Amino acid sequence: MRTYRELFGTPEFTPLFVGSAAQVAAQTVSGLALGTLVYAATGNPLLSGLAMFGPALAQVAGAATLLSAADRLPPRAALAGLALVLALGTAALSIPGLPVWATLVILLAQGVLASLGGGVRYGLLNEILAGGGYLLGRSALNMANGAMQVGGFAVGGVLVSVLSPRGTLLAGAALYLVAAAAMGGLRRHPPRATGRPSPAETWRSNALLWSSRPRRRVYLALWVPNGLVVGCESLFVPYAPQQAGLLFACAAAGMLAGDVLAGRFIPPAWRARLVIPLHLLLAVPYLIFVLSPATPVAAAAVTLASIGYAATLLLQPRLMELTPDELSGHALGLHSSGMVAMQGVAAVLAGALAQRTSPAAAMAVLAAASVAVTVFLPVHPEPSPGVASGPRRRSSGAKG
């Protein structure tokens, strides 16, 4: 599968694409409304930030307790059901007089559930696009997610002004209902694994996935270079308060270009060879920030660097090669949750460094650390004997 026409010609990809995009739009619009609502009620920027980004950090808890269900639930029912639960929770957040502590509890619960949703979604994507289409499909989902985030913040700002934050939350709940309806267009797939999901089973599967040295290297390569550069991006506002929006837009444009390049134009034979060059491209342009460049130079560096995010796309098929089919959803969910967690850790680290030095110096330090991780953590392109610590992979034709 090499073209987007072929991709959208796959019957089940379109409902998965629409449902995923609607869910990202709902998260973005609701997050902006909640941040505004909590800040108006408390005047506390920390609580406001937790309202917007706390659910992403809560995915760590979901990765530690719920991910065993990603391969043990029927995907269509799980995705539609989760969207409905998120719609209900978002509607509850709009209740007048809801205490801030109750708001945060609901938000964190939504974040935990989101980690399970990612595992189910990407495991199903790997299943319906068997035969080499996963990378192109994930590229299309990434592009839609980026567009929905940019558009969601823009539209969300208008809705907050026109409808009020509570009205915007109801609009977010409606978008979750759209996502649930779209997921109803999927056909029934049986679970990929048997047994009851539980926190203990999640821990066992996490340990199994982490026990293989090649898989560990892939996970670290997926999480650390990427996360450190996101830490650089977290300093755009203190670096250039008036031009931060431009820098974020340049980062989004570069990432979009990288997704198109990786998903559509890089031949399969070149993918493994380009992982390290793209990871270096992701970090090296940020080294120029040690000179505190002017905005045009900074914008060009950020755009060029963000193309390197495509390395993450190219590594995901490698992760699937090293993972038993019955753990594919769990493995991809662990990747997503770990990546979000590392980005949060890097943002905190970036802020601490910037306080002791300067935003420009902190960005350069994080970029240098990303380069060092890339150089000293090579991911070999060919599987090593015994890399799948667990059941052997079944052929794609034997999938449920």
C-alpha positions as CSV (number, residue, x, y, z in Angstrom):
1,M,0.0,0.0,0.0
2,R,1.7,3.2,-1.2
3,T,-0.9,5.8,-1.9
4,Y,-3.5,7.6,0.2
5,R,-6.2,6.6,-2.3
6,E,-5.4,2.9,-1.6
7,L,-5.4,3.7,2.1
8,F,-8.9,5.3,2.1
9,G,-10.0,2.6,-0.2
10,T,-9.6,0.2,2.7
11,P,-13.2,0.0,4.0
12,E,-12.5,0.2,7.8
13,F,-9.8,2.9,7.7
14,T,-12.2,5.8,7.0
15,P,-14.4,5.3,10.1
16,L,-11.3,4.8,12.2
17,F,-9.8,8.0,10.7
18,V,-13.0,10.1,11.3
19,G,-13.5,8.7,14.8
20,S,-9.9,9.4,15.8
21,A,-9.9,12.9,14.3
22,A,-13.2,13.8,16.1
23,Q,-11.8,12.5,19.4
24,V,-8.7,14.6,19.1
25,A,-10.8,17.7,18.3
26,A,-13.0,17.0,21.3
27,Q,-10.0,16.7,23.6
28,T,-8.5,19.9,22.3
29,V,-11.7,22.0,22.5
30,S,-12.5,20.6,25.9
31,G,-9.0,21.1,27.3
32,L,-9.0,24.8,26.3
33,A,-12.5,25.3,27.8
34,L,-11.4,23.6,31.0
35,G,-8.2,25.5,31.3
36,T,-10.1,28.8,31.0
37,L,-12.9,27.7,33.4
38,V,-10.5,26.5,36.1
39,Y,-8.3,29.6,35.8
40,A,-11.3,31.9,36.1
41,A,-12.5,30.0,39.2
42,T,-9.1,29.7,41.0
43,G,-6.7,32.2,39.4
44,N,-4.1,29.4,39.8
45,P,-2.0,28.8,36.6
46,L,-0.9,25.4,37.9
47,L,-4.4,24.1,38.3
48,S,-5.3,25.6,34.9
49,G,-2.3,23.8,33.4
50,L,-3.4,20.5,35.1
51,A,-6.9,21.0,33.6
52,M,-5.4,21.2,30.1
53,F,-2.6,18.7,30.3
54,G,-3.2,16.5,33.3
55,P,-5.1,13.9,31.3
56,A,-2.0,13.3,29.2
57,L,0.2,12.7,32.2
58,A,-2.5,10.4,33.7
59,Q,-1.9,8.1,30.7
60,V,1.1,6.7,32.7
61,A,-1.3,5.3,35.2
62,G,-3.4,3.7,32.5
63,A,-0.3,2.2,30.9
64,A,0.5,0.6,34.2
65,T,-3.0,-0.8,34.9
66,L,-5.3,-1.0,31.9
67,L,-3.2,-1.8,28.8
68,S,-3.7,-5.6,29.1
69,A,-7.3,-4.9,27.9
70,A,-6.1,-3.4,24.6
71,D,-5.8,-6.8,23.0
72,R,-8.5,-8.5,25.1
73,L,-11.6,-6.4,24.2
74,P,-13.5,-6.3,20.9
75,P,-12.0,-3.2,19.2
76,R,-15.3,-1.7,17.8
77,A,-17.2,-2.0,21.1
78,A,-14.1,-0.7,23.1
79,L,-13.5,2.3,20.9
80,A,-17.2,3.3,20.7
81,G,-17.8,2.7,24.4
82,L,-14.8,4.7,25.4
83,A,-15.9,7.6,23.3
84,L,-19.3,7.5,24.9
85,V,-17.8,7.5,28.4
86,L,-15.6,10.4,27.5
87,A,-18.7,12.3,26.2
88,L,-20.5,11.7,29.4
89,G,-17.5,12.8,31.5
90,T,-17.0,15.9,29.4
91,A,-20.7,16.8,29.8
92,A,-20.4,16.3,33.5
93,L,-17.6,18.8,33.6
94,S,-19.9,21.5,32.4
95,I,-22.2,21.2,35.5
96,P,-22.3,24.7,37.2
97,G,-20.8,24.7,40.6
98,L,-18.8,21.5,40.1
99,P,-15.9,21.7,42.6
100,V,-12.4,22.0,41.2
101,W,-11.3,18.7,42.9
102,A,-14.1,16.9,41.2
103,T,-13.2,18.4,37.9
104,L,-9.6,17.1,38.3
105,V,-10.8,13.7,39.3
106,I,-12.9,13.3,36.2
107,L,-10.1,14.6,34.0
108,L,-7.5,12.2,35.4
109,A,-10.0,9.3,34.9
110,Q,-10.4,10.4,31.3
111,G,-6.6,10.4,30.9
112,V,-6.3,6.9,32.3
113,L,-9.0,5.7,29.8
114,A,-7.3,7.5,26.9
115,S,-4.2,5.2,27.3
116,L,-6.4,2.2,26.8
117,G,-8.1,3.8,23.8
118,G,-4.7,4.4,22.1
119,G,-3.7,0.8,22.5
120,V,-7.0,-0.4,21.0
121,R,-6.9,2.1,18.2
122,Y,-3.4,1.5,17.0
123,G,-3.6,-2.3,17.5
124,L,-6.7,-2.3,15.2
125,L,-4.9,-0.1,12.7
126,N,-2.1,-2.6,12.6
127,E,-4.7,-5.3,12.0
128,I,-6.8,-3.7,9.3
129,L,-3.7,-2.5,7.4
130,A,-1.8,-5.7,7.4
131,G,0.7,-6.2,4.6
132,G,2.8,-3.0,5.0
133,G,0.1,-0.3,5.2
134,Y,0.5,0.5,8.9
135,L,3.1,3.2,8.4
136,L,1.0,5.1,5.8
137,G,-2.1,4.8,8.0
138,R,-0.4,6.0,11.1
139,S,1.1,8.9,9.0
140,A,-2.5,9.9,7.9
141,L,-3.7,9.7,11.5
142,N,-0.8,11.8,12.7
143,M,-1.6,14.5,10.1
144,A,-5.3,14.5,11.0
145,N,-4.4,14.7,14.7
146,G,-2.1,17.7,14.1
147,A,-4.7,19.5,12.0
148,M,-7.4,18.8,14.6
149,Q,-5.2,20.2,17.4
150,V,-4.4,23.4,15.5
151,G,-8.0,23.8,14.3
152,G,-9.3,22.8,17.7
153,F,-7.4,25.5,19.6
154,A,-8.6,28.1,17.0
155,V,-12.2,27.0,17.0
156,G,-12.1,26.4,20.8
157,G,-11.1,30.0,21.4
158,V,-14.0,31.3,19.3
159,L,-16.4,28.9,21.1
160,V,-15.2,30.0,24.5
161,S,-16.0,33.6,23.6
162,V,-19.3,32.8,21.9
163,L,-20.7,30.0,24.0
164,S,-18.8,30.3,27.3
165,P,-16.5,27.6,28.6
166,R,-19.4,25.5,29.8
167,G,-21.0,25.7,26.4
168,T,-17.7,24.7,24.7
169,L,-17.5,21.7,27.0
170,L,-20.9,20.6,25.7
171,A,-19.6,21.1,22.1
172,G,-16.7,18.8,23.1
173,A,-19.1,16.2,24.4
174,A,-20.9,16.3,21.1
175,L,-17.7,15.7,19.2
176,Y,-17.1,12.6,21.4
177,L,-20.5,11.4,20.3
178,V,-19.5,11.9,16.7
179,A,-16.4,9.8,17.4
180,A,-18.5,7.1,18.9
181,A,-20.9,7.1,15.9
182,A,-17.9,6.9,13.5
183,M,-16.4,3.9,15.3
184,G,-19.8,2.1,14.7
185,G,-18.7,1.9,11.1
186,L,-16.0,-0.6,11.9
187,R,-16.8,-4.3,11.5
188,R,-16.6,-6.7,14.4
189,H,-13.1,-8.0,15.2
190,P,-12.6,-10.6,17.9
191,P,-10.0,-9.8,20.6
192,R,-6.4,-10.6,19.6
193,A,-5.6,-12.3,22.9
194,T,-7.5,-14.4,25.4
195,G,-7.8,-14.1,29.2
196,R,-9.1,-11.5,31.6
197,P,-7.5,-8.1,31.6
198,S,-6.2,-6.9,35.0
199,P,-3.5,-4.7,36.5
200,A,-1.4,-7.8,37.2
201,E,-1.7,-8.9,33.6
202,T,-0.8,-5.4,32.5
203,W,2.4,-5.5,34.6
204,R,3.3,-9.0,33.3
205,S,2.8,-7.9,29.7
206,N,4.8,-4.7,30.3
207,A,7.6,-6.8,31.8
208,L,7.5,-9.1,28.8
209,L,7.7,-6.3,26.3
210,W,10.5,-4.7,28.3
211,S,12.5,-7.9,28.8
212,S,13.7,-8.0,25.2
213,R,16.8,-5.9,24.6
214,P,16.0,-5.0,21.0
215,R,12.5,-4.0,22.0
216,R,13.9,-1.9,24.9
217,R,16.1,-0.1,22.5
218,V,13.2,0.6,20.2
219,Y,11.1,2.0,23.0
220,L,13.9,4.2,24.3
221,A,14.5,5.4,20.7
222,L,10.7,6.2,20.4
223,W,10.5,8.0,23.7
224,V,13.8,9.8,24.5
225,P,15.1,11.8,21.5
226,N,11.5,12.9,20.7
227,G,10.7,13.8,24.2
228,L,13.8,15.9,24.7
229,V,13.0,18.0,21.6
230,V,9.4,18.5,22.8
231,G,11.1,19.9,25.9
232,C,12.8,22.4,23.6
233,E,9.4,23.4,22.2
234,S,8.0,23.9,25.7
235,L,10.3,26.9,26.0
236,F,9.1,28.7,22.9
237,V,6.9,31.1,25.0
238,P,9.7,32.2,27.4
239,Y,12.2,32.3,24.5
240,A,10.1,34.5,22.2
241,P,6.8,35.6,23.8
242,Q,5.6,37.6,20.9
243,Q,6.6,35.0,18.2
244,A,5.9,31.8,20.1
245,G,2.8,31.2,17.9
246,L,4.9,31.4,14.8
247,L,7.4,28.9,16.2
248,F,4.7,26.5,17.1
249,A,3.2,26.8,13.7
250,C,6.6,26.1,12.1
251,A,7.0,23.0,14.3
252,A,3.6,21.8,13.1
253,A,4.4,22.4,9.5
254,G,7.7,20.6,9.7
255,M,6.1,17.6,11.4
256,L,3.4,17.5,8.8
257,A,6.0,17.5,6.0
258,G,7.9,14.7,7.8
259,D,4.7,12.6,8.1
260,V,4.0,12.9,4.4
261,L,7.6,12.1,3.6
262,A,7.7,9.0,5.8
263,G,4.3,7.7,5.0
264,R,4.2,8.3,1.2
265,F,7.6,8.7,-0.3
266,I,10.3,6.8,1.7
267,P,10.8,3.4,0.1
268,P,10.6,0.5,2.6
269,A,14.2,-0.5,2.0
270,W,15.3,3.0,3.2
271,R,13.2,3.2,6.3
272,A,15.5,1.6,8.8
273,R,18.6,3.4,7.4
274,L,16.9,6.8,7.9
275,V,15.9,6.5,11.5
276,I,19.2,7.7,12.9
277,P,19.6,10.6,10.4
278,L,16.1,11.8,11.1
279,H,16.6,11.6,14.8
280,L,19.8,13.7,14.3
281,L,17.8,16.1,12.1
282,L,15.3,16.4,14.9
283,A,17.8,17.7,17.4
284,V,20.8,19.3,15.6
285,P,19.0,22.5,14.3
286,Y,18.1,23.3,17.9
287,L,21.8,23.6,18.8
288,I,21.8,27.0,17.1
289,F,19.6,28.3,19.9
290,V,22.8,28.6,22.0
291,L,23.4,31.8,19.9
292,S,19.9,33.1,20.7
293,P,19.1,33.5,16.9
294,A,16.6,36.0,15.6
295,T,13.1,34.9,14.8
296,P,13.6,34.1,11.1
297,V,16.6,31.9,11.8
298,A,14.8,30.3,14.8
299,A,11.7,29.6,12.7
300,A,13.7,28.0,9.9
301,A,15.6,25.8,12.4
302,V,12.4,24.7,14.1
303,T,10.7,23.8,10.7
304,L,13.7,21.8,9.6
305,A,14.1,20.0,12.9
306,S,10.4,19.0,13.1
307,I,10.7,17.0,9.9
308,G,12.8,14.6,12.0
309,Y,9.7,13.6,14.0
310,A,9.2,11.2,11.1
311,A,11.8,8.9,12.7
312,T,9.0,7.9,15.2
313,L,6.8,6.7,12.3
314,L,9.7,4.7,10.8
315,L,10.4,2.9,14.1
316,Q,6.8,1.7,14.8
317,P,6.9,-1.1,12.2
318,R,10.1,-2.2,13.7
319,L,8.4,-2.4,17.1
320,M,5.7,-4.5,15.5
321,E,8.3,-6.9,14.0
322,L,9.6,-7.5,17.5
323,T,6.2,-8.0,19.2
324,P,3.9,-11.0,19.2
325,D,0.6,-10.3,17.4
326,E,-1.5,-10.9,20.5
327,L,0.4,-8.0,22.3
328,S,0.4,-5.5,19.4
329,G,-2.3,-3.2,20.9
330,H,-0.6,-3.3,24.3
331,A,2.8,-2.6,22.7
332,L,1.5,0.4,20.7
333,G,-0.4,1.7,23.7
334,L,2.8,1.5,25.8
335,H,4.6,3.4,23.1
336,S,2.0,6.2,23.1
337,S,1.8,6.5,26.9
338,G,5.5,6.4,27.4
339,M,6.1,9.0,24.7
340,V,3.6,11.4,26.3
341,A,5.1,10.8,29.7
342,M,8.6,11.5,28.5
343,Q,7.5,14.7,26.8
344,G,6.0,15.8,30.1
345,V,9.2,15.0,32.0
346,A,11.3,16.8,29.4
347,A,9.1,19.9,29.6
348,V,9.6,20.0,33.4
349,L,13.4,19.5,32.9
350,A,13.4,22.2,30.3
351,G,11.7,24.6,32.7
352,A,14.1,23.8,35.5
353,L,17.2,24.3,33.2
354,A,15.8,27.6,31.8
355,Q,15.3,29.0,35.3
356,R,19.0,28.3,36.1
357,T,20.4,29.4,32.8
358,S,18.2,30.8,30.0
359,P,15.5,29.4,27.6
360,A,18.0,29.5,24.7
361,A,20.7,27.7,26.7
362,A,18.3,25.1,28.0
363,M,17.0,24.3,24.5
364,A,20.6,23.8,23.3
365,V,21.4,21.5,26.2
366,L,18.3,19.4,25.6
367,A,19.1,19.2,21.9
368,A,22.6,18.1,22.7
369,A,21.2,15.4,25.0
370,S,18.9,14.2,22.2
371,V,21.9,13.9,19.8
372,A,23.9,12.0,22.4
373,V,21.0,9.5,23.0
374,T,20.7,9.0,19.3
375,V,24.4,8.3,18.8
376,F,24.7,6.0,21.8
377,L,21.4,4.1,21.4
378,P,21.5,2.6,17.9
379,V,18.5,0.6,16.8
380,H,19.6,-2.3,14.6
381,P,17.5,-2.7,11.4
382,E,17.4,-6.5,11.4
383,P,15.8,-8.7,14.1
384,S,18.2,-10.6,16.3
385,P,17.6,-14.2,17.2
386,G,15.0,-14.6,20.0
387,V,14.0,-11.0,20.0
388,A,10.3,-11.8,20.7
389,S,10.4,-12.8,24.3
390,G,7.2,-14.7,24.4
391,P,4.9,-16.3,21.8
392,R,6.1,-16.3,18.3
393,R,4.3,-13.9,15.9
394,R,1.5,-15.4,13.9
395,S,1.2,-14.8,10.2
396,S,-1.0,-11.9,9.2
397,G,-3.5,-14.2,7.8
398,A,-4.1,-15.8,11.2
399,K,-5.2,-12.5,12.8
400,G,-8.6,-12.2,14.3
